[in-house]
C-alpha cells in the first residue's frame, strides 16, 4: 500500500513537471497559461508542484493547447475513475486516437469484472473510433467483442451493433468488422422482435455492399421469415425491396421484378421513388428498355429537378441511349447527371461514388464510339479499362458485366 502511494505521488509530481516544461516551452507565466485554459494561477501552481490531480477538462485543455498528448498518458496512470476516463477519451479521440485508446484500455482493465455491459460498450466504441479516424479496424478488438457476446445483455449488444453498422456505412461502407461480428453471433440472437430484425436486415445490406450476394440472399430470406404482422409497413417494404436488390445482382431478374412490384404496393414518398427506380433498372438489365423508360419517366415526373435520384435514372437512361445509338441524347443526360453529381458530392450522398463511376462509364463508352475508327481508339480503350477497374470499388456487379459485354461487342 505504501509503495503504491509513493508511486502515485511520484507520477503526480512527474505530471506537474511536464506541465511546467510545456508552459516554459512557450515562455508563458502561470497567469497567462491559467487565462488560456480558463483557470487560475493558483491552480496552475498547485498542478506544477504535483499537489493535486487536474480535472479532466483541465488536462484536456492543456493537451490541446500545447498539442501534446503524451501528458495524457501520464495522467491516466493517476486517474482511476472510469467515468472520468471515458469522458476524456470521448473528448480527445479525434485529436489523438492513440491516447484515447490507451484511456479505454485502462478503463476496460479496471471495469472488466465489475460491469461487463460498460466494458462491451467501450470495446465497440474503440472499434468505432478506429474506423472514424483511420478507416481501419483491429481484428483483436473484434475478437474481444465476439467473445464478450453473452456476457452483456443481448439488447445492449444489438444497440451497439446498430451503431457500428451506421459508422461503417458512413465511413465508405467499410463493413468488415460488422460482418465478422455478425457471422459469429447472429444465429444466437432470438428472432422475435423489431431489433432482431434490424440486425438481420443490416447484415444482409452489409453483405450486399461487400458483393457477398449469396450470403446476403440467405440473410434477406431470414428477414422475410420474420412475423411481418408485428413489424411496421416500412420494415416490410425494406425486407422485400432489399431481397429484390440482391436478386438483381444475382441476375434473378424475374424474382427481382416480383419483389419490387410487391414492395411498390406498400411504398410511399421516397420509398415509392426508389421502387420506381428499381423496377426501371431491372427492366434495363433484362434488355426491355421500353418498359424501363416507363418507370424512369414516371419517377422523373414525380421528383424535383434537383433530386439526386435523377442521377440514378439519368445514368441508366444515358446507357440505353448509347446502346440504341442516340448519342446526342446520351451526351445531354450525361451533362445533367454530372451537374447534379457536383451537388451530391457536397452533401456526402451515399450513392455518390457508385453513380460517379457510372457517369464516367457513360462518358468513356460514348468517347469510344466516337473514335472507334480513329487513332484515339487506343486511348479510349484505356479509359474504359480504367472505368472497369473502378467497378471493383462498388457493389454493382450487374453494371460491370453489362459494360464489359457491350464494349467487347463494340470493338470486335
N, C-alpha and C positions, 0 to 999 in steps of 0.2 A: 504493500500500500504506500509506504514511504517512498519507495523507488518510483512508483507511478507519479506521485506528487512532484518529486524532483524533476522527472522527465517533462511533466506538464508545464512546470514553471520555466524550465529551460526552453521549451518550444514557444512559450508565450513571449519570453524575452527575445528569442530569435525573430519572432514576428515583429516585435517592436523595433528591432534594429533594421529589419527590411523596410519598414515604413519610413524610418528616419533616413535611410540611404536613398530611397526613392524621392523623398521630399528635397533632400540636399542636391540630388542629381539635377533638379530643375531650379535650384537656388531659391526655394520658397521658404518663407518663415512659417512657423506653426500657425500664426494668424491667417496667412494667405492660403495655406492648404485647408484650414478649417472653413474659410469662406467658400472655397471651391467645392468642397464636398458637403456643405451646409451643416457644419458642426462647429463647436467652439475650440479655441486654442487649448483650453484645459483638457478637453477630450483627446486632442492630438498628443498633448504632453504625456498623459497617463498611458496612452497606447504605445508611444515610443519607449516608455520606461518598462513596458511589459507588465503593468499593474492590473490591467483589465483586458477582457476579450472584446474585440469590436462587435458591434451589432452587424447583422447580415447586410443591411443596407449600406453601412459604412465601409465594410470590406469590399463590397461590390463597387462603390463609388471610387475607392482608392485604386482598385484594379483597372477600372475603365479609364480613369483619368490618366494613369501612367502607362496604360496598355501593357500591363504586367500581370499575368495570371499565375505566375509562379508563387505569388504571395498567397493566393487562394489555396495552393497545395499545402502550404504551412498551416493556414487557418483551419483546414478540415481535420488536421491531426488533433486540434484542440476542441472542435465542436462535436458534441455527441447527441445533440437534439435533432432527431431525424426530420422533423417538420421544417426546422430552420435550414437543414442541409438541402432538402428537396426544393424549398423556396429559392435558395441561392442558385441551385442547378438550373431551375426554370428561367431565372433571370439572365444567366450568362451563356447558355448552351450555344446560342448563335454567334457569340463573340469568341468563346473558347470551348470547343467541344471536348477537348482533352480534359480540361478542368471540370467541366460538368459531368463527364463520365466517371472521373475519379470520385467526385462527390457521391454520385449514385452508387458506386461500388462500396463506399464506406457505409452509406445508408442501408444498403441491402445486407451487408455483413452484420450490422447492429440489429436489424429488424427481422432477419430471415426466419427465425424460430418463433418470434412473438406474434407476428402478423403477416401471414402469407398473402393475404389479399393485397396489402400495400406493396409487398415485395414483387408480386406479379405485375402490378401496375407500373412499378419503376422499371421492371425488365422490358415491358412493352414500350415505355417512354424512351428508354435507351435506344431501342431499335428505331423508333420513330425519329429521334434526333439524328441518328446516323444517316437516315435516309434524307432528311431535310437539309443537312449540312454538307454531306459528302456524296449523296446519291447512291451509297452502297450499304450493305448490311453485313453484320458479323455473324457467321454461322454458329459460333459458340453461344452467342446470346439467344439465337433462335432455338438452339437445342435446350437451353435453360428454360425458355418459355414453354416448350413442349413438355419437358419433364415436370414443370410446375402445374400442368393441367390436372385438375382433380384436387390439388392442394388448396386452390381457391374455389369459390362458388362459381358454378357454370355461368350464371347470368353476368357476373362481373367480367369473366373471361370473354364472353361473347361481345360485350360492350367494347372491350379493349381491342378485340379482333376487328370490330367495325371501324374503330378509329385508325387502326393500322391500314385497313383497306383504303380508306379515304386518303390517307397520306401517300400510299403507293400510287393511287390514281393521280393525285396532284403532282407527284414527282415524276411525271412522264410515263405513267402506267408501268412502273417497275415493281412487279408483283411477286418476285422470287421468295421473299421472306413470308409473305402472306400465304402463298401456295404451300410452302414447306410445312407451315404450322397446320394449315387445314388438312393436308394429306395425312398428318399424323393423328389428328384428334376429331375430325368432323364426324366420323361414324359413331363416336361416343356421345355426341350431342343429341338429346332427345328431340324427336321430330314431332313436336306437339304445340308449337306456338309461333307467333309472328317473328320473334327474334331468331328462332332456329331457322325459319325460312330465309331470313335475311342473310345468314351465314352461307347457306347453300346457294342462294342467288349470287352473292358476291363472289363465291368460289367459282361458280360457272362463268361469270364475267371475267374474272382474273385469268382463268384458263383460256378463254376465248381471245383475250388480248395478247396472250403469250403464244397463240396459234396452236394450242394443245386441244384441237377441236374434238377429237374422240373422247377425251376425258371430260371436256366441257359438256358434251352431249349427255353423258351419264349424270352429271350434276344437274343439268337442265331437266332431265326426266324426273329427278328427285324433287325438284321444285314443283313440277306438275302433279306429283303424287300428294302434295300437302292438301289438307282439307280446306279447299278454297272458299267454302261457305263461311269459314271463320276468318278469312282474310278479306281485306277491303278490295274494291274494284281495281284500284291502281296496282295492287300486288298481283292480281290475276292477269291483268294486261301485261305486266312486267314479265311474269313467268312465261306466258305464251309467246310474246314477241321476242324474248331472249332466246327461247328454243328455236324460233324461226331464223334468227340471225346465225345461229350455229349451223342449222341445216343448210343455209345459203352457202356458207363457206365449205361445207362438205359436198356441195353440188347436189343436194337432195332438194331440187327445186320445187317439185310438187308438194312435198311436205312443208317447205318454207311458205309456199303460197297459202296452204291451208291454215298455217299458224297465223300469218299476217292478216288474212281475211277474217279469221275468228277473232283476233285481238281488236280489229278495227271496230267491231260492234260494241266494244266496251270502252272505246277511246274517245277523248275529247281534248280540246285545246292543243297543247304541244304534242301530246301522245297521238292525237289524230294526224298531225302533220308528219310525225315520224312514221306512222303506219302507212300513209300515202307514199312517202319516200321509199320505204322498204318494199312495198309492192312494185313500185316503178323499177327499183333496182333488180328485183327478182326477175321480172319480165325481160329486163335489159340483158341479164346474164343468160336467159333462155333464148335470146335472139328474137323475141317478139317485141320489136321496137314500137310498133303501132300501139300495142296495149300499154307499154311502158310510158309512152308520151301522154296517154290519157291521165295516168296518175300523177305524172310530173306537172303537167299543165294545171290539173286540179289543185295541186299543192301550191304552185306559184300564184294562183289567183287568191288563195286564202291567206298568204303571208305578206308582210310589208316588203318593200323593195330592198331594205337594208337587213332583212332577216338572214342569219348565217346559213340556215338550211337551204337557201337558194344556191349556195356554193355546191352542196352535195348534188342537187338536181342539175345544175349547170355543167358540172364536170362530166356527169354521165351523159347528158344530152349532147355535149360537145363531142364526146367519143362516138356517139351514134352518128352525128353529122359527118365526122371524119370517115367512118366506115361506109356511109352512104354517099360520099363524095360531095357533101355540101360544105366545102372547106371555108368559104367566106363566112357562112353562118357559124361554123365552129370557132373561127377566129373571134367573132363578136362575143360569143359566150365566154370564151377564154378570158378576154379583157375584162368583162364584168366580174367574172369569178376572181381574177387577180385583184381587182379593186376592193372587193369585199374581203378577200383574204388579208389585205393590209389592215383593215379594221379589226378583223377577228384575231390577228396576232397580238394586238394591244390588249385585248380582253383575256388573253390566255385561254381561248376557246379550246375545249378538249379534243375537238375533231381537227384542229388546225393542221397538225403535222401530216395526217393521212390525206387530207384534202389538198394540201400544198403539193404533195408528191403526185397526186392525180392530175392536178393542173399542169405541173411540169411535164408529166407524161403526155398530156394532150398537145402541149407546145412542141415537144420533141417529135412526136409522131407526125404532126402537121408539117413540121420543117422537113422531115424525112420525105414525105410525099412530094413536097415542093422541089427538092433537089435529087430526087430518086435517080435521075439520069444525068446529073451534073457532077462536076469534080468535087463538090462539097458533100457528096454522098457518104464518104468515109467518116467525115466529121459528124454528120447526123447520126450515123450508126453508133459512134462512140457516145453521143449524148443519150441515145436510147439505152445503151448498156449501163450507163451511169444511173439512169432512172430505174432500171430493173434492179440494180443492186440496192437502191434506196428502199425498194419494197421490202427488203429484209427487216427494216426497222418498224414496219407496221403489220397489222393483222390481216390485211385484205389479200388473202391468197387468190380469191376469185379474180380480182383485177390484174394481179400479176400474170395469171395464166392467160387471161383474155388478151392482155397487151403483148405477151410473148408470142402467142399464136398469130395474132394479127400482123405483127411486124415480120414474123417468119414468112408468112404467105405473101406479104408485100414485096419483100426483097428477092424472092425466088425468081 
